C-alpha cells in the first residue's frame, strides 16, 4: 500500500510539477588544495637619529665656567678661571670626536720659602712675587677633544665609551725666571673638572634605544590588527635583525629588518604570544624596500555576503517561466572547485548546487568562475522533476556575476593604506608609502579561499624634521 502511495505521488509530481527542489548536498573534500608554501616577506624599517640633540643635552648638563686653584705658603700658588665653548661634533663611522675650545686666565704668586719665626702660622720670608696670565690681555686659549666609540647592546640600545683624548693649552702661561710652567697644573685641574662631561655624554647616549621601536614592531606583527570593513592582518614574524649603525653628519642610521609570513583573515584569528627575540646584527640588506607576500584567508560565509550583493534578487526568464535567485552561499570546495548553494523562488522554489573553478587573471587583476556546472545530484534531481530548470541561463548568470575586476578595490585600499602611513609619537615620525598592491594567485580550501597578495613600499623612522 505504501509503495503504491509513493508511486502515485511521484506520478502527480511528474504531471503537475512539484514546487520545491531539494537535491542532496554534495560532499565536501577534507583535503587541502595543494599550493606553494608562502614565501618569507621582508619588512625593512630604516631608522635615522640626529645625535646632535643628545650631545646638546649632555653639553647643557655640564658647566661652561670653572674656578679653582691651589694655595701654598711656599712654592707656586695659583687661582684660575676657565670658560669653555659649546661642543662641536666630528663624526666618522662608529666614532664621534667632540671638540671643545676654551680660554683661561691665571693669577699666581711665588714664595721661595716659609718660616714660623715670630708667628704661629708659616709665612713667606720675603715678599711674594705676583704674576698673572689673561688679565689685562686676551684670555689664553685651550683645546679639548673627546672621542665617543659606539657599539650596539644586546638590548636594542647603543652604548658609547667617551674619553678625553686631547687637552692642550694653545697659549701656555710660563714663569720664565723660575722655569715653571703653570699650564701643566692648570690642565690637570681642568681635566678633573671636565671628567663629568664624558660621563654625561655616555649617560645621554645610553638613552638611545631601538628596543621600543623593535618591541612595537614585533608586537604589531604578532597581534591581529583590525582593518575596519575588511578584516584582520597578522604578520607572523619569524626573525628580527638590526643593521650595523653608521654615522654621517651627526646622523646615526640603521634599519630594523623583519622576516615574516603575513596573513589576512576575514574574522579575528587566535592571538599569538611570541617574545621579542635577541638582537641580531647584519652588515647590510639587499635594499630598503618593504616586500610583503600576504595570504588572505577569506571564509566562505564572508564571501557569500559579498556575492549576494550582486546576485540576490536577480530575475531570470527560462522557457517563459520566471525564477528569482534569492541567495548564493559558498557551501565549500571539492577538488579545487567551489560549491555554491543557490536558493531560488518563483514558478519553482528550492535550492540548486552549482560548482565552479575560481580563476584569476594576474595581468588584468580579474577573478571569475570557470567550468560552471550543476552538481551531479542537482542535475539528476532537475532531470527528474523540472527539466526546464536544467538550463545554461542560470549558469551564465552565475558566471557573469562572478567576474570581478579587483583593480579599483585594490587601488582604493592602497590609497587608504597610504593615508595611514604617518605616525608621530614621542619625537619620532614613521612615514611610508606603498607603491603597489597586487593579487598573485588564489587557492580554494574546504572552508576558506586563500588569496595571495604581493605589495611593495617603503617605511622610515626618524627624529629628524624637514
TORKOL-4160 file (C-alpha; in steps of 0.2 Angstrom, whole numbers, padded with zeros to 4 digits, m for minus):
466
<pt num="1" X="0000" Y="0000" Z="0000"/>
<pt num="2" X="0014" Y="0012" Z="0005"/>
<pt num="3" X="0023" Y="0008" Z="m0012"/>
<pt num="4" X="0008" Y="0012" Z="m0022"/>
<pt num="5" X="0006" Y="0029" Z="m0012"/>
<pt num="6" X="0024" Y="0034" Z="m0016"/>
<pt num="7" X="0021" Y="0029" Z="m0034"/>
<pt num="8" X="0005" Y="0040" Z="m0035"/>
<pt num="9" X="0014" Y="0055" Z="m0028"/>
<pt num="10" X="0028" Y="0053" Z="m0040"/>
<pt num="11" X="0016" Y="0052" Z="m0054"/>
<pt num="12" X="0007" Y="0068" Z="m0048"/>
<pt num="13" X="0023" Y="0077" Z="m0046"/>
<pt num="14" X="0028" Y="0072" Z="m0064"/>
<pt num="15" X="0011" Y="0078" Z="m0071"/>
<pt num="16" X="0009" Y="0095" Z="m0062"/>
<pt num="17" X="0027" Y="0098" Z="m0056"/>
<pt num="18" X="0032" Y="0098" Z="m0038"/>
<pt num="19" X="0035" Y="0116" Z="m0032"/>
<pt num="20" X="0051" Y="0113" Z="m0021"/>
<pt num="21" X="0068" Y="0107" Z="m0027"/>
<pt num="22" X="0079" Y="0099" Z="m0014"/>
<pt num="23" X="0093" Y="0090" Z="m0021"/>
<pt num="24" X="0106" Y="0081" Z="m0010"/>
<pt num="25" X="0120" Y="0092" Z="m0004"/>
<pt num="26" X="0137" Y="0087" Z="m0012"/>
<pt num="27" X="0151" Y="0080" Z="m0001"/>
<pt num="28" X="0165" Y="0092" Z="0003"/>
<pt num="29" X="0183" Y="0087" Z="0002"/>
<pt num="30" X="0193" Y="0086" Z="0018"/>
<pt num="31" X="0209" Y="0088" Z="0009"/>
<pt num="32" X="0218" Y="0105" Z="0007"/>
<pt num="33" X="0221" Y="0111" Z="m0011"/>
<pt num="34" X="0240" Y="0109" Z="m0015"/>
<pt num="35" X="0248" Y="0126" Z="m0016"/>
<pt num="36" X="0265" Y="0133" Z="m0015"/>
<pt num="37" X="0272" Y="0137" Z="0003"/>
<pt num="38" X="0270" Y="0155" Z="0007"/>
<pt num="39" X="0287" Y="0164" Z="0004"/>
<pt num="40" X="0295" Y="0174" Z="0018"/>
<pt num="41" X="0292" Y="0193" Z="0017"/>
<pt num="42" X="0304" Y="0206" Z="0021"/>
<pt num="43" X="0299" Y="0222" Z="0031"/>
<pt num="44" X="0313" Y="0235" Z="0032"/>
<pt num="45" X="0311" Y="0250" Z="0043"/>
<pt num="46" X="0326" Y="0262" Z="0040"/>
<pt num="47" X="0329" Y="0272" Z="0056"/>
<pt num="48" X="0338" Y="0289" Z="0056"/>
<pt num="49" X="0343" Y="0298" Z="0073"/>
<pt num="50" X="0350" Y="0315" Z="0074"/>
<pt num="51" X="0363" Y="0313" Z="0088"/>
<pt num="52" X="0365" Y="0332" Z="0089"/>
<pt num="53" X="0350" Y="0333" Z="0101"/>
<pt num="54" X="0358" Y="0320" Z="0113"/>
<pt num="55" X="0375" Y="0329" Z="0113"/>
<pt num="56" X="0367" Y="0345" Z="0116"/>
<pt num="57" X="0358" Y="0339" Z="0131"/>
<pt num="58" X="0375" Y="0332" Z="0138"/>
<pt num="59" X="0383" Y="0348" Z="0134"/>
<pt num="60" X="0370" Y="0358" Z="0144"/>
<pt num="61" X="0372" Y="0347" Z="0159"/>
<pt num="62" X="0390" Y="0352" Z="0162"/>
<pt num="63" X="0395" Y="0370" Z="0167"/>
<pt num="64" X="0403" Y="0382" Z="0155"/>
<pt num="65" X="0413" Y="0391" Z="0168"/>
<pt num="66" X="0425" Y="0384" Z="0181"/>
<pt num="67" X="0435" Y="0392" Z="0195"/>
<pt num="68" X="0448" Y="0384" Z="0206"/>
<pt num="69" X="0466" Y="0384" Z="0211"/>
<pt num="70" X="0479" Y="0379" Z="0225"/>
<pt num="71" X="0486" Y="0390" Z="0238"/>
<pt num="72" X="0503" Y="0386" Z="0247"/>
<pt num="73" X="0514" Y="0395" Z="0259"/>
<pt num="74" X="0530" Y="0391" Z="0249"/>
<pt num="75" X="0531" Y="0387" Z="0230"/>
<pt num="76" X="0519" Y="0392" Z="0217"/>
<pt num="77" X="0501" Y="0396" Z="0222"/>
<pt num="78" X="0488" Y="0400" Z="0209"/>
<pt num="79" X="0469" Y="0403" Z="0205"/>
<pt num="80" X="0461" Y="0401" Z="0188"/>
<pt num="81" X="0446" Y="0404" Z="0179"/>
<pt num="82" X="0441" Y="0393" Z="0164"/>
<pt num="83" X="0427" Y="0395" Z="0151"/>
<pt num="84" X="0423" Y="0383" Z="0138"/>
<pt num="85" X="0413" Y="0385" Z="0122"/>
<pt num="86" X="0399" Y="0373" Z="0116"/>
<pt num="87" X="0404" Y="0356" Z="0109"/>
<pt num="88" X="0407" Y="0353" Z="0091"/>
<pt num="89" X="0405" Y="0336" Z="0084"/>
<pt num="90" X="0415" Y="0327" Z="0070"/>
<pt num="91" X="0408" Y="0311" Z="0066"/>
<pt num="92" X="0416" Y="0296" Z="0057"/>
<pt num="93" X="0408" Y="0279" Z="0055"/>
<pt num="94" X="0406" Y="0272" Z="0073"/>
<pt num="95" X="0416" Y="0286" Z="0082"/>
<pt num="96" X="0412" Y="0304" Z="0086"/>
<pt num="97" X="0425" Y="0316" Z="0090"/>
<pt num="98" X="0419" Y="0330" Z="0101"/>
<pt num="99" X="0430" Y="0346" Z="0100"/>
<pt num="100" X="0429" Y="0359" Z="0114"/>
<pt num="101" X="0438" Y="0376" Z="0113"/>
<pt num="102" X="0441" Y="0386" Z="0129"/>
<pt num="103" X="0450" Y="0400" Z="0137"/>
<pt num="104" X="0458" Y="0403" Z="0154"/>
<pt num="105" X="0466" Y="0416" Z="0165"/>
<pt num="106" X="0478" Y="0414" Z="0180"/>
<pt num="107" X="0484" Y="0423" Z="0195"/>
<pt num="108" X="0500" Y="0416" Z="0203"/>
<pt num="109" X="0511" Y="0421" Z="0217"/>
<pt num="110" X="0528" Y="0413" Z="0221"/>
<pt num="111" X="0537" Y="0411" Z="0238"/>
<pt num="112" X="0554" Y="0403" Z="0239"/>
<pt num="113" X="0552" Y="0398" Z="0257"/>
<pt num="114" X="0541" Y="0400" Z="0273"/>
<pt num="115" X="0545" Y="0401" Z="0291"/>
<pt num="116" X="0536" Y="0402" Z="0308"/>
<pt num="117" X="0548" Y="0414" Z="0315"/>
<pt num="118" X="0538" Y="0427" Z="0326"/>
<pt num="119" X="0522" Y="0419" Z="0321"/>
<pt num="120" X="0512" Y="0403" Z="0324"/>
<pt num="121" X="0507" Y="0402" Z="0306"/>
<pt num="122" X="0520" Y="0400" Z="0292"/>
<pt num="123" X="0523" Y="0415" Z="0281"/>
<pt num="124" X="0534" Y="0419" Z="0267"/>
<pt num="125" X="0552" Y="0425" Z="0272"/>
<pt num="126" X="0552" Y="0438" Z="0258"/>
<pt num="127" X="0539" Y="0447" Z="0249"/>
<pt num="128" X="0529" Y="0436" Z="0237"/>
<pt num="129" X="0531" Y="0438" Z="0218"/>
<pt num="130" X="0515" Y="0440" Z="0209"/>
<pt num="131" X="0511" Y="0436" Z="0191"/>
<pt num="132" X="0495" Y="0434" Z="0180"/>
<pt num="133" X="0490" Y="0427" Z="0163"/>
<pt num="134" X="0475" Y="0433" Z="0154"/>
<pt num="135" X="0472" Y="0448" Z="0165"/>
<pt num="136" X="0473" Y="0465" Z="0156"/>
<pt num="137" X="0475" Y="0455" Z="0140"/>
<pt num="138" X="0465" Y="0442" Z="0130"/>
<pt num="139" X="0462" Y="0426" Z="0139"/>
<pt num="140" X="0474" Y="0412" Z="0135"/>
<pt num="141" X="0467" Y="0398" Z="0123"/>
<pt num="142" X="0465" Y="0380" Z="0126"/>
<pt num="143" X="0459" Y="0365" Z="0116"/>
<pt num="144" X="0450" Y="0349" Z="0122"/>
<pt num="145" X="0444" Y="0334" Z="0112"/>
<pt num="146" X="0434" Y="0319" Z="0117"/>
<pt num="147" X="0431" Y="0303" Z="0107"/>
<pt num="148" X="0415" Y="0293" Z="0109"/>
<pt num="149" X="0415" Y="0275" Z="0102"/>
<pt num="150" X="0398" Y="0267" Z="0098"/>
<pt num="151" X="0393" Y="0249" Z="0099"/>
<pt num="152" X="0376" Y="0241" Z="0099"/>
<pt num="153" X="0370" Y="0232" Z="0115"/>
<pt num="154" X="0360" Y="0216" Z="0116"/>
<pt num="155" X="0345" Y="0225" Z="0122"/>
<pt num="156" X="0342" Y="0235" Z="0106"/>
<pt num="157" X="0352" Y="0250" Z="0113"/>
<pt num="158" X="0368" Y="0260" Z="0109"/>
<pt num="159" X="0382" Y="0261" Z="0121"/>
<pt num="160" X="0396" Y="0274" Z="0120"/>
<pt num="161" X="0413" Y="0275" Z="0128"/>
<pt num="162" X="0419" Y="0293" Z="0129"/>
<pt num="163" X="0436" Y="0298" Z="0134"/>
<pt num="164" X="0446" Y="0314" Z="0134"/>
<pt num="165" X="0459" Y="0311" Z="0120"/>
<pt num="166" X="0467" Y="0328" Z="0119"/>
<pt num="167" X="0469" Y="0343" Z="0132"/>
<pt num="168" X="0481" Y="0356" Z="0126"/>
<pt num="169" X="0485" Y="0374" Z="0130"/>
<pt num="170" X="0487" Y="0384" Z="0114"/>
<pt num="171" X="0494" Y="0399" Z="0124"/>
<pt num="172" X="0504" Y="0392" Z="0138"/>
<pt num="173" X="0507" Y="0403" Z="0154"/>
<pt num="174" X="0526" Y="0401" Z="0159"/>
<pt num="175" X="0536" Y="0409" Z="0173"/>
<pt num="176" X="0552" Y="0410" Z="0164"/>
<pt num="177" X="0563" Y="0416" Z="0178"/>
<pt num="178" X="0560" Y="0401" Z="0189"/>
<pt num="179" X="0557" Y="0390" Z="0174"/>
<pt num="180" X="0540" Y="0384" Z="0179"/>
<pt num="181" X="0525" Y="0381" Z="0168"/>
<pt num="182" X="0509" Y="0383" Z="0177"/>
<pt num="183" X="0500" Y="0377" Z="0162"/>
<pt num="184" X="0503" Y="0358" Z="0167"/>
<pt num="185" X="0495" Y="0361" Z="0184"/>
<pt num="186" X="0480" Y="0370" Z="0176"/>
<pt num="187" X="0477" Y="0356" Z="0163"/>
<pt num="188" X="0476" Y="0343" Z="0177"/>
<pt num="189" X="0463" Y="0354" Z="0186"/>
<pt num="190" X="0453" Y="0357" Z="0170"/>
<pt num="191" X="0454" Y="0338" Z="0166"/>
<pt num="192" X="0446" Y="0334" Z="0183"/>
<pt num="193" X="0433" Y="0347" Z="0181"/>
<pt num="194" X="0428" Y="0341" Z="0164"/>
<pt num="195" X="0428" Y="0322" Z="0168"/>
<pt num="196" X="0409" Y="0324" Z="0171"/>
<pt num="197" X="0407" Y="0329" Z="0153"/>
<pt num="198" X="0412" Y="0312" Z="0146"/>
<pt num="199" X="0401" Y="0303" Z="0159"/>
<pt num="200" X="0386" Y="0313" Z="0155"/>
<pt num="201" X="0389" Y="0311" Z="0136"/>
<pt num="202" X="0388" Y="0292" Z="0139"/>
<pt num="203" X="0373" Y="0294" Z="0150"/>
<pt num="204" X="0364" Y="0304" Z="0137"/>
<pt num="205" X="0368" Y="0292" Z="0123"/>
<pt num="206" X="0363" Y="0277" Z="0133"/>
<pt num="207" X="0345" Y="0284" Z="0131"/>
<pt num="208" X="0346" Y="0280" Z="0113"/>
<pt num="209" X="0337" Y="0263" Z="0112"/>
<pt num="210" X="0328" Y="0254" Z="0097"/>
<pt num="211" X="0320" Y="0242" Z="0109"/>
<pt num="212" X="0304" Y="0251" Z="0110"/>
<pt num="213" X="0303" Y="0253" Z="0091"/>
<pt num="214" X="0308" Y="0234" Z="0089"/>
<pt num="215" X="0295" Y="0229" Z="0103"/>
<pt num="216" X="0281" Y="0239" Z="0095"/>
<pt num="217" X="0285" Y="0232" Z="0078"/>
<pt num="218" X="0286" Y="0215" Z="0085"/>
<pt num="219" X="0270" Y="0216" Z="0095"/>
<pt num="220" X="0261" Y="0223" Z="0080"/>
<pt num="221" X="0267" Y="0208" Z="0070"/>
<pt num="222" X="0261" Y="0195" Z="0082"/>
<pt num="223" X="0245" Y="0204" Z="0086"/>
<pt num="224" X="0230" Y="0203" Z="0074"/>
<pt num="225" X="0227" Y="0221" Z="0068"/>
<pt num="226" X="0210" Y="0225" Z="0063"/>
<pt num="227" X="0207" Y="0234" Z="0046"/>
<pt num="228" X="0189" Y="0241" Z="0048"/>
<pt num="229" X="0177" Y="0235" Z="0035"/>
<pt num="230" X="0190" Y="0222" Z="0029"/>
<pt num="231" X="0196" Y="0210" Z="0042"/>
<pt num="232" X="0212" Y="0207" Z="0052"/>
<pt num="233" X="0230" Y="0206" Z="0047"/>
<pt num="234" X="0243" Y="0195" Z="0057"/>
<pt num="235" X="0261" Y="0197" Z="0051"/>
<pt num="236" X="0268" Y="0181" Z="0059"/>
<pt num="237" X="0286" Y="0187" Z="0061"/>
<pt num="238" X="0300" Y="0174" Z="0060"/>
<pt num="239" X="0315" Y="0185" Z="0064"/>
<pt num="240" X="0321" Y="0202" Z="0068"/>
<pt num="241" X="0338" Y="0210" Z="0064"/>
<pt num="242" X="0347" Y="0227" Z="0065"/>
<pt num="243" X="0359" Y="0233" Z="0053"/>
<pt num="244" X="0376" Y="0239" Z="0060"/>
<pt num="245" X="0374" Y="0258" Z="0063"/>
<pt num="246" X="0384" Y="0271" Z="0053"/>
<pt num="247" X="0385" Y="0289" Z="0057"/>
<pt num="248" X="0387" Y="0303" Z="0044"/>
<pt num="249" X="0385" Y="0322" Z="0048"/>
<pt num="250" X="0379" Y="0318" Z="0065"/>
<pt num="251" X="0365" Y="0307" Z="0059"/>
<pt num="252" X="0365" Y="0289" Z="0065"/>
<pt num="253" X="0357" Y="0277" Z="0053"/>
<pt num="254" X="0352" Y="0259" Z="0054"/>
<pt num="255" X="0337" Y="0248" Z="0049"/>
<pt num="256" X="0326" Y="0236" Z="0058"/>
<pt num="257" X="0324" Y="0220" Z="0046"/>
<pt num="258" X="0309" Y="0209" Z="0050"/>
<pt num="259" X="0306" Y="0192" Z="0041"/>
<pt num="260" X="0288" Y="0187" Z="0042"/>
<pt num="261" X="0274" Y="0177" Z="0034"/>
<pt num="262" X="0259" Y="0189" Z="0035"/>
<pt num="263" X="0241" Y="0183" Z="0034"/>
<pt num="264" X="0224" Y="0191" Z="0032"/>
<pt num="265" X="0208" Y="0185" Z="0040"/>
<pt num="266" X="0190" Y="0190" Z="0037"/>
<pt num="267" X="0187" Y="0185" Z="0055"/>
<pt num="268" X="0198" Y="0188" Z="0070"/>
<pt num="269" X="0211" Y="0174" Z="0072"/>
<pt num="270" X="0218" Y="0167" Z="0089"/>
<pt num="271" X="0230" Y="0179" Z="0097"/>
<pt num="272" X="0249" Y="0174" Z="0097"/>
<pt num="273" X="0262" Y="0177" Z="0111"/>
<pt num="274" X="0279" Y="0177" Z="0104"/>
<pt num="275" X="0293" Y="0186" Z="0114"/>
<pt num="276" X="0304" Y="0198" Z="0106"/>
<pt num="277" X="0320" Y="0188" Z="0100"/>
<pt num="278" X="0338" Y="0193" Z="0105"/>
<pt num="279" X="0346" Y="0207" Z="0094"/>
<pt num="280" X="0355" Y="0200" Z="0079"/>
<pt num="281" X="0366" Y="0211" Z="0068"/>
<pt num="282" X="0368" Y="0211" Z="0050"/>
<pt num="283" X="0380" Y="0220" Z="0040"/>
<pt num="284" X="0369" Y="0225" Z="0026"/>
<pt num="285" X="0352" Y="0222" Z="0017"/>
<pt num="286" X="0348" Y="0220" Z="m0001"/>
<pt num="287" X="0338" Y="0236" Z="m0002"/>
<pt num="288" X="0327" Y="0247" Z="0009"/>
<pt num="289" X="0310" Y="0241" Z="0001"/>
<pt num="290" X="0296" Y="0233" Z="0010"/>
<pt num="291" X="0291" Y="0217" Z="0001"/>
<pt num="292" X="0276" Y="0208" Z="0008"/>
<pt num="293" X="0268" Y="0192" Z="0002"/>
<pt num="294" X="0252" Y="0191" Z="0011"/>
<pt num="295" X="0239" Y="0176" Z="0011"/>
<pt num="296" X="0222" Y="0182" Z="0014"/>
<pt num="297" X="0211" Y="0169" Z="0022"/>
<pt num="298" X="0193" Y="0173" Z="0017"/>
<pt num="299" X="0180" Y="0162" Z="0024"/>
<pt num="300" X="0166" Y="0157" Z="0013"/>
<pt num="301" X="0152" Y="0164" Z="0024"/>
<pt num="302" X="0160" Y="0181" Z="0022"/>
<pt num="303" X="0162" Y="0179" Z="0003"/>
<pt num="304" X="0144" Y="0174" Z="0002"/>
<pt num="305" X="0139" Y="0190" Z="0009"/>
<pt num="306" X="0148" Y="0199" Z="m0004"/>
<pt num="307" X="0142" Y="0188" Z="m0018"/>
<pt num="308" X="0124" Y="0191" Z="m0013"/>
<pt num="309" X="0125" Y="0209" Z="m0016"/>
<pt num="310" X="0127" Y="0205" Z="m0034"/>
<pt num="311" X="0116" Y="0190" Z="m0036"/>
<pt num="312" X="0102" Y="0192" Z="m0024"/>
<pt num="313" X="0085" Y="0197" Z="m0032"/>
<pt num="314" X="0091" Y="0193" Z="m0050"/>
<pt num="315" X="0076" Y="0188" Z="m0060"/>
<pt num="316" X="0078" Y="0175" Z="m0074"/>
<pt num="317" X="0065" Y="0170" Z="m0088"/>
<pt num="318" X="0068" Y="0152" Z="m0093"/>
<pt num="319" X="0056" Y="0145" Z="m0106"/>
<pt num="320" X="0043" Y="0158" Z="m0101"/>
<pt num="321" X="0044" Y="0154" Z="m0083"/>
<pt num="322" X="0051" Y="0165" Z="m0070"/>
<pt num="323" X="0063" Y="0161" Z="m0056"/>
<pt num="324" X="0071" Y="0173" Z="m0044"/>
<pt num="325" X="0089" Y="0170" Z="m0037"/>
<pt num="326" X="0086" Y="0174" Z="m0018"/>
<pt num="327" X="0103" Y="0169" Z="m0011"/>
<pt num="328" X="0120" Y="0162" Z="m0015"/>
<pt num="329" X="0130" Y="0154" Z="m0002"/>
<pt num="330" X="0148" Y="0146" Z="m0005"/>
<pt num="331" X="0145" Y="0129" Z="0004"/>
<pt num="332" X="0163" Y="0123" Z="0002"/>
<pt num="333" X="0176" Y="0116" Z="m0010"/>
<pt num="334" X="0180" Y="0100" Z="m0018"/>
<pt num="335" X="0195" Y="0096" Z="m0029"/>
<pt num="336" X="0199" Y="0115" Z="m0031"/>
<pt num="337" X="0181" Y="0118" Z="m0036"/>
<pt num="338" X="0169" Y="0129" Z="m0026"/>
<pt num="339" X="0152" Y="0123" Z="m0022"/>
<pt num="340" X="0138" Y="0136" Z="m0022"/>
<pt num="341" X="0121" Y="0133" Z="m0014"/>
<pt num="342" X="0109" Y="0144" Z="m0024"/>
<pt num="343" X="0092" Y="0147" Z="m0016"/>
<pt num="344" X="0078" Y="0152" Z="m0028"/>
<pt num="345" X="0059" Y="0155" Z="m0029"/>
<pt num="346" X="0046" Y="0160" Z="m0042"/>
<pt num="347" X="0037" Y="0147" Z="m0053"/>
<pt num="348" X="0048" Y="0134" Z="m0043"/>
<pt num="349" X="0057" Y="0136" Z="m0027"/>
<pt num="350" X="0071" Y="0127" Z="m0018"/>
<pt num="351" X="0090" Y="0126" Z="m0019"/>
<pt num="352" X="0102" Y="0121" Z="m0033"/>
<pt num="353" X="0120" Y="0116" Z="m0030"/>
<pt num="354" X="0132" Y="0123" Z="m0043"/>
<pt num="355" X="0151" Y="0120" Z="m0045"/>
<pt num="356" X="0164" Y="0132" Z="m0052"/>
<pt num="357" X="0183" Y="0133" Z="m0053"/>
<pt num="358" X="0189" Y="0150" Z="m0047"/>
<pt num="359" X="0202" Y="0158" Z="m0059"/>
<pt num="360" X="0212" Y="0173" Z="m0058"/>
<pt num="361" X="0220" Y="0184" Z="m0072"/>
<pt num="362" X="0236" Y="0191" Z="m0065"/>
<pt num="363" X="0238" Y="0203" Z="m0079"/>
<pt num="364" X="0221" Y="0211" Z="m0078"/>
<pt num="365" X="0218" Y="0208" Z="m0059"/>
<pt num="366" X="0202" Y="0200" Z="m0063"/>
<pt num="367" X="0194" Y="0185" Z="m0054"/>
<pt num="368" X="0180" Y="0174" Z="m0061"/>
<pt num="369" X="0172" Y="0157" Z="m0061"/>
<pt num="370" X="0176" Y="0144" Z="m0075"/>
<pt num="371" X="0169" Y="0127" Z="m0078"/>
<pt num="372" X="0152" Y="0132" Z="m0070"/>
<pt num="373" X="0140" Y="0117" Z="m0070"/>
<pt num="374" X="0126" Y="0109" Z="m0060"/>
<pt num="375" X="0132" Y="0097" Z="m0047"/>
<pt num="376" X="0128" Y="0079" Z="m0052"/>
<pt num="377" X="0115" Y="0077" Z="m0038"/>
<pt num="378" X="0106" Y="0093" Z="m0043"/>
<pt num="379" X="0107" Y="0088" Z="m0062"/>
<pt num="380" X="0099" Y="0072" Z="m0058"/>
<pt num="381" X="0085" Y="0080" Z="m0047"/>
<pt num="382" X="0081" Y="0093" Z="m0061"/>
<pt num="383" X="0080" Y="0080" Z="m0075"/>
<pt num="384" X="0068" Y="0070" Z="m0064"/>
<pt num="385" X="0057" Y="0085" Z="m0058"/>
<pt num="386" X="0060" Y="0101" Z="m0068"/>
<pt num="387" X="0070" Y="0098" Z="m0083"/>
<pt num="388" X="0066" Y="0116" Z="m0089"/>
<pt num="389" X="0077" Y="0122" Z="m0075"/>
<pt num="390" X="0092" Y="0112" Z="m0082"/>
<pt num="391" X="0097" Y="0127" Z="m0092"/>
<pt num="392" X="0113" Y="0137" Z="m0096"/>
<pt num="393" X="0103" Y="0153" Z="m0092"/>
<pt num="394" X="0106" Y="0150" Z="m0073"/>
<pt num="395" X="0124" Y="0145" Z="m0076"/>
<pt num="396" X="0128" Y="0160" Z="m0087"/>
<pt num="397" X="0121" Y="0172" Z="m0074"/>
<pt num="398" X="0132" Y="0165" Z="m0061"/>
<pt num="399" X="0147" Y="0166" Z="m0072"/>
<pt num="400" X="0143" Y="0184" Z="m0077"/>
<pt num="401" X="0141" Y="0190" Z="m0059"/>
<pt num="402" X="0157" Y="0180" Z="m0053"/>
<pt num="403" X="0168" Y="0191" Z="m0064"/>
<pt num="404" X="0175" Y="0205" Z="m0054"/>
<pt num="405" X="0189" Y="0217" Z="m0058"/>
<pt num="406" X="0199" Y="0219" Z="m0042"/>
<pt num="407" X="0210" Y="0233" Z="m0048"/>
<pt num="408" X="0198" Y="0248" Z="m0042"/>
<pt num="409" X="0196" Y="0240" Z="m0025"/>
<pt num="410" X="0215" Y="0237" Z="m0023"/>
<pt num="411" X="0218" Y="0255" Z="m0029"/>
<pt num="412" X="0206" Y="0261" Z="m0016"/>
<pt num="413" X="0214" Y="0250" Z="m0002"/>
<pt num="414" X="0231" Y="0256" Z="m0007"/>
<pt num="415" X="0226" Y="0274" Z="m0006"/>
<pt num="416" X="0218" Y="0272" Z="0011"/>
<pt num="417" X="0233" Y="0262" Z="0017"/>
<pt num="418" X="0245" Y="0276" Z="0012"/>
<pt num="419" X="0234" Y="0289" Z="0021"/>
<pt num="420" X="0238" Y="0279" Z="0037"/>
<pt num="421" X="0256" Y="0278" Z="0035"/>
<pt num="422" X="0261" Y="0293" Z="0045"/>
<pt num="423" X="0263" Y="0291" Z="0064"/>
<pt num="424" X="0271" Y="0304" Z="0075"/>
<pt num="425" X="0275" Y="0298" Z="0093"/>
<pt num="426" X="0287" Y="0304" Z="0106"/>
<pt num="427" X="0298" Y="0314" Z="0095"/>
<pt num="428" X="0299" Y="0301" Z="0081"/>
<pt num="429" X="0290" Y="0300" Z="0065"/>
<pt num="430" X="0285" Y="0285" Z="0055"/>
<pt num="431" X="0282" Y="0288" Z="0037"/>
<pt num="432" X="0279" Y="0276" Z="0022"/>
<pt num="433" X="0271" Y="0274" Z="0005"/>
<pt num="434" X="0265" Y="0258" Z="m0003"/>
<pt num="435" X="0269" Y="0258" Z="m0021"/>
<pt num="436" X="0259" Y="0243" Z="m0027"/>
<pt num="437" X="0246" Y="0230" Z="m0021"/>
<pt num="438" X="0243" Y="0215" Z="m0032"/>
<pt num="439" X="0234" Y="0198" Z="m0031"/>
<pt num="440" X="0246" Y="0184" Z="m0037"/>
<pt num="441" X="0235" Y="0168" Z="m0035"/>
<pt num="442" X="0220" Y="0161" Z="m0027"/>
<pt num="443" X="0218" Y="0144" Z="m0018"/>
<pt num="444" X="0201" Y="0136" Z="m0013"/>
<pt num="445" X="0201" Y="0126" Z="0003"/>
<pt num="446" X="0187" Y="0117" Z="0011"/>
<pt num="447" X="0181" Y="0131" Z="0022"/>
<pt num="448" X="0190" Y="0146" Z="0015"/>
<pt num="449" X="0198" Y="0154" Z="0000"/>
<pt num="450" X="0216" Y="0159" Z="0001"/>
<pt num="451" X="0221" Y="0174" Z="m0010"/>
<pt num="452" X="0239" Y="0178" Z="m0011"/>
<pt num="453" X="0243" Y="0196" Z="m0012"/>
<pt num="454" X="0260" Y="0205" Z="m0015"/>
<pt num="455" X="0264" Y="0223" Z="m0011"/>
<pt num="456" X="0279" Y="0234" Z="m0011"/>
<pt num="457" X="0283" Y="0250" Z="m0002"/>
<pt num="458" X="0295" Y="0259" Z="0010"/>
<pt num="459" X="0294" Y="0264" Z="0028"/>
<pt num="460" X="0306" Y="0275" Z="0038"/>
<pt num="461" X="0308" Y="0280" Z="0056"/>
<pt num="462" X="0317" Y="0297" Z="0061"/>
<pt num="463" X="0318" Y="0310" Z="0074"/>
<pt num="464" X="0323" Y="0322" Z="0060"/>
<pt num="465" X="0311" Y="0336" Z="0055"/>
<pt num="466" X="0312" Y="0343" Z="0037"/>
